[in-house]
């Protein structure tokens, strides 16, 4: 896959849809194409947020950790980005992400990501809206999971605090 093909695929990523063709090429050129085998981690909980990944091919699973072990909370596929929140707020990873099968992804450095995300006021607003949508979706997922947990506890005969 060459830089031009990567730049074309980046046009499908909602977070980068406001970039010009030359900015997408710059993003592709300054990013690193990486391949992951099934089960291989892209990032692990607690890791330093040293990049974001744009999924070009394949699917990844996002895992949360509990005292009972890991469980899948989301699956992401092509044209989706993972790890961007950690890059934006410079915080350790809050989840583990593993390739479900073979995955091709672009590794985007924090400097490049932040420069592209904030280079122009209208682009910064677009990024804020996209990230707000991610957060809204995550909150909805948490609400559903909390409801399922309450049902499971009720079924087990335990009260939920």
BELJOKA-V254158 format. One record per residue. SS is DSSP state (h for helix, s for strand, l for the rest). PSI is psi in whole degrees, -180 to 180 (none if undefined). D_FIRST is the distance of its C-alpha to the first C-alpha in whole Angstrom. Layout:
# BELJOKA-V254158
SS	PSI	D_FIRST
SS	PSI	D_FIRST
This chain:
# BELJOKA-V254158
l	129	0
l	175	4
h	-39	7
h	-41	8
h	-42	6
h	-42	7
h	-39	10
h	-43	11
h	-33	11
h	-24	13
l	-26	15
l	-9	16
l	115	17
h	-38	21
h	-28	21
h	8	19
l	-22	20
l	0	23
l	148	20
l	167	20
h	-40	17
h	-35	18
h	-37	18
h	-39	15
h	-41	13
h	-43	15
h	-45	14
h	-43	11
h	-39	12
h	-5	14
l	163	13
s	123	11
s	128	9
s	145	11
s	139	12
s	138	15
l	162	17
l	131	20
l	-9	23
l	135	21
s	138	22
s	-33	20
s	157	23
l	150	27
l	135	30
l	-16	31
l	155	28
l	137	28
l	84	26
l	3	24
s	171	20
s	155	19
s	136	16
s	119	14
s	120	14
s	-41	10
s	141	11
l	-177	15
l	149	18
s	153	20
s	138	24
s	126	26
s	140	29
s	154	32
s	138	35
s	174	38
l	-22	41
l	-2	41
s	-171	37
s	153	34
s	150	33
s	128	30
s	-17	30
s	155	27
s	133	24
s	145	21
l	-163	18
l	144	15
l	11	15
l	156	18
s	144	19
s	140	21
l	3	23
h	-33	23
h	-45	27
h	-39	27
h	-43	26
h	-40	28
h	4	31
l	54	30
l	155	31
l	158	31
l	140	29
l	-2	31
l	163	29
s	137	27
s	126	23
s	149	22
s	131	19
l	-38	21
l	-155	19
l	133	15
s	137	13
s	131	10
s	150	11
s	126	11
s	115	14
s	124	16
s	155	19
h	-40	23
h	-47	23
h	-46	20
h	-49	21
h	-37	25
h	-44	24
h	-36	22
h	-24	24
h	11	28
l	-30	27
l	147	29
h	-42	32
h	-33	31
h	-41	27
h	-40	29
h	-42	31
h	-45	28
h	-43	27
h	-43	30
h	-44	30
h	-44	27
h	-35	28
h	-38	31
h	-41	30
h	-47	28
h	-42	32
h	-44	34
h	-41	32
h	-41	32
h	-40	36
h	-41	36
h	-43	34
h	-39	37
h	-46	40
h	-44	39
h	-40	39
h	-42	42
h	-42	44
h	-39	42
h	-43	44
h	-42	47
h	-43	47
h	-41	47
h	-41	49
h	-42	52
h	-29	51
l	-3	52
l	17	55
l	144	54
l	145	54
l	127	51
l	none	52
